[in-house]
Amino acid sequence: MSVSVIIKWGGQEYSIRSLSEEDTIMDLKQSIKSLTGVLPERQKLLGLKVKGKPAEDVVKLGSLKLKPNTKIMMMGTREEGLEEVLAPPPENDDVVNDFDIEEEVIEVENREENLAKIARRVKDYKVEELNPPREGKRLLVLDVDYTLFDHKSCAETGQELMRPYLHEFLTSAYEDYDIVIWSATSMKWIDAKMKELGVIDNPNYKITFMLDSAAMITVHTPKRGVVEVKPLGVVWGKYEELYSRKNTIMFDDIGRNFLMNPQNGLKVIQPLHLAPSWVGRTGGRPESHHYESYEVWPTTLSQHHSACGRLNTIQSIVYRI
């Protein structure tokens, strides 16, 4: 019996229909190589598991009970792209902001049609809580790609793909903050990535809920035209007794996602592309000469709120080993 799957990689989808149930995962990887140029040893296929563990290359596809046209997310980089991926980023002392908080931002934030879109999301978007919100806690909203998860890295394991100190940071943040994940992708991929990173079932902290692209809205700006943003008003509208602009902060690597709530956003740098070179050699801790000039996580979150509840000036911290 034939097996048909769709491989999702690099923003594109690749259909594979030439395999049978007797073929193995290695046969699948060879087919993927012919379509993408990514070598089998560089491929990581998310979601293919046997008895809760990642399926090995010798496992037959028939044993996975895949539905027709199952979508599988692949992580991996072509050999010719490794040099660019592993190269240190260019030196740049300037802080780059991909939007300026000017009059146009204020105009976008307060425009009636945008507020109406938020109201519709509050009414129609269904939030699936993973853990109940805790009364008296502030709210931390985290992006996924390039904030928690380096999805274009050549890494092959969750430990290599995640931003350094992710679990330590979330454990510390959870003491004072409910944690929400918000990504501009589908919930299927968000769930797969969070499981790969060990975030969903971590014993030291809990995720309150996750939001996908359906919770976002489009806004029109004079400089950029129509763009998609993440309006925190959707969360505030659904949990108005718990969260507001006075106790919420959002981390994202894309500044325009803050257009509807510019005072509650903190832009973080993209994770380093050198991660695979130190994980394994250093037990998951970065070498100082790779990381000494990079922000890893912001300073203690409790320092970001003044007594009146407004966000203070945010400083960043550098981990030095």
N, C-alpha and C positions, 0 to 999 in steps of 0.2 A: 504494500500500500504506500502511495506517495506521501511525502511530507512537504508542506508549503509553509514557509516562514517569511517574515519581513524583518530585515535587519535595519535598525535605526542607528545612524552614525554620522557625525559631522553635519548635522542639520538636514540630512537626506535619508531616504528610505530605499532599501535594495531588496527586491523580491527574489527569493530562491525557491524553485519548484522542481528541481531536478533530483532531489534526494528521496530515499525510501526509508522505511522504519528500520531496515537492517543496517543502514549507514550509521556511523558514529559521530560524536561531536567533533572529532578531528576532521571527518569528511565535510562537516558543515563549515568548519574553520577554513578548510581549503577552498571551498566555494566562495566564502567571504573574501578570501585573499584575491581570488580572480576578479572580483567586483570592485574591491576597494584598494588593493595593493598593500594591505596591512598583513604582515606575516602572522601565522597562527600563534607563535609564541608571544606576540605582542597583543593578541586579542584577549579581552575579558568580556564574557557574555553574561550580562546580569539576569538573574531570575531563573537560570537553569540549575535546578537542585534535585538531589536524590536523597530522600530521608533527611531533609533539612540542611544538607551539606552541598557545596558546589559540586556539580557533576564533573567527573573526570573525562578526559578526552576519549577514553575507550567505551564510554557509555553509549548504548544504541539509542537512536532518536525515538524509536518506538516505545521505549520504556519511560519516556518523559510524558507521554500522553498529551502531546501538543495539539491544540485545536488548529484547524486550517487558518493559515495566514496569521498565526501568532506573531506579535511584534516583540522583538528581542533587542534590547539596547546593548550596543557594543562600545567598549572603551578600548582605545588603542591608537597608535600613531605609525604612519608609514616610516620606513627607515630613512628616507630622504628628509623627513621632517624632524628627526630627532636632534640634529645639530642645532636647528633653530630653537626647538623646545628647551633643550638643555643649556643653551647659551644664557649667560647672565643678562638681565635687562639693561638697556643703556642707562648711563648715569644721568640723572636729572634731579636737580635740587628744587625745581619749581613744583609747587603744589598745583595739580591740574584739576579743575572742577568742570564737569561737563554741563553745568548750568550755573548761571549767576542768579542770586536771589535779588531780583530787581522788581520793577513795577509789573512786568509781564507775569512774574511768578505769583505775585499777590493777586493779579487779575485772574489767572487760571484758578487759583485756590478758591476764589469767592464767586466765580461765574455760576449763574443760576442753572444752566444746562448741565454743568458738571456735578453740582450738588444734587440735581435730580437723578443723575445716573447712580450716584452713591445710594440715594434713597431706594432705588430699584434693586440694587445689589443687597441692601439690608433686608429688603422684603423677600427676594427670590432666592438668593444664594443660601444653600444648605451647608451649615458647618457640622462636620462630624467630629465630635470631641473624642480625643483619645484618653484624656484624663480631665477631671473636673477643675474648673478655675478655682483658685484659692483666694478667698476674701482678704483684702488688705495687701495684696501683692501688686507690684508694678508689672508692666508688660514689655517684654523684649521680643521683637519681630525680626526674624533672620531670613535673608535670601539664601539660596542654595548654590547655584553655579557661580564659581569664582569667589564666593564668600565662605562657604563651608566646604565646597567640593570642586576640585580642579578638573572639570570634565574633559578638557582637551590635553591632559597630561598623558605621557607615555607610561604612567604607573600601571601596575597590574593588581594591586590590592587596595582594600578600603583604607588601610593605614597610610598608604602612600598618597592616596587621592585626597585625603582630608587635610584641612588647614592645620598646621602644627598647634598642639595644645587644645584642640577642639573640646575634648571631653573634660579636661581640667577647667576650661573656661565655662562650659555649660554647667558643670557641677557647682562652681562658685556663683554663677548668675542665678541658679535655681533657688538659692537661699532667699533672694529678695524679689525675684521676677518669675512670673509665668512665662513660658517660652512657646512661641508660635513660629512655625516655618511657613514661608510664603515664597513660592517660585512661579515664574512666568512660563511654566510647562504644565503638562497634564498631571493629575493626581497619581496616575499609574507610575510615572517616572519619578515623581517626588518620593513616593513610598519605596520604590526600588532603591533609590540612592540613599535614603535615610537608613534602610535596613543594611545596606552595604557598609555604611559608616558605623553601624552599631549604635545609632542614635535612638531608634524607636524603643528598644528594650533595655536601655542602659539602667543599671540599678541605682545610680547615683543622682539621677535627675529624671524628670518626666516632661514630655511634650504635651502641651494642652490641646492643640489642634493644628492642622495644616491647611493652607489655602493654596489653590492653584490659579491658573490664568483666568478662569471664569470669574474670579472675584475682582479682577482688574477692570479699569475703565479706560476709554480713549479720551484724550483732551486735545484741543487745538491750541498751539502756541504760535505767535507771530514769527519766531525764528526757526522753529523746527517742524512746523506743520502739525499733522496729527501723530501723536505718540501714545503708547500705552503706559499707564502708571499704576502704582499700588496705593490706593487711597485708604489710609488708616481709618477714615470715617466709616468704612464698612464694618470694621471690628468694633469701633466705638458705638455705632448704632445698634449692633447686636448685643453688646455687653455694656450698655450705658451705665449700669450700676457699678461696674468694676473698673473699666478702663476709659481713659480720656486723653486729650493732648497734654494733660498735666503729669501723667505717669507712664507715658509710652515712649519707647525709642526703637527705631528701625535701623538695622545694618544692611547695606546693599552696596555692591560695587558700581551700580549705575545710578548716577545722581538724579536723572530725570524721574526716577521712580518716586522721588520725594516731592514732586511738584504740587500735589494737593496737601502736603503737610511738611513744608520745608524746615520748620523748626524742630521736627521730631526725627529727622534723618541724619544718619552718620555714614558717610561714604568711606568704605574700607578699600585698601589696595587689593589687587588680585593676588592670589597665593603664588608662591614661588614655583617656577618650573624646574627647580633643582631638587625637588623632594625625593625622587627615586634615587638620587646619588647619595643621600645620607640615611634614609630609612634602611634598616638592616645592618648597616655598619655601626650606627650609633644607638641602636635600640629605640629608634623613633624620635630621638632628640636631635635637632639641627646642629650642624657644626657652625661655630661662631663666624668663620670667614664667609660662610654663605648667607648668614642671616643677620649680621650685626647692624645693617643699615635698613632693616625692614620692620615696619609695624606688623606685629602678629595679631594682637588683639588690643582693643582700647583698654584704658585703665579701669579700675574698679567702677562698676556701673553706679553704685550708690553715690559716687562723686559727681555724677552728671545731673543731679537734681538739687536745686536749692530749696530753701525752706518754703518758698511760695509755689514750688512745683514746676517752675520753668527750667528748661535745660540750660545748664551752665556752658561756658566755653569748653569744648571737648579737647582734651590732650590725648596723645597716643603714647603707647609704651613700646619699648623695644626689648625683646628677650635676648639677653646676652648669656652665653654659656661659659 
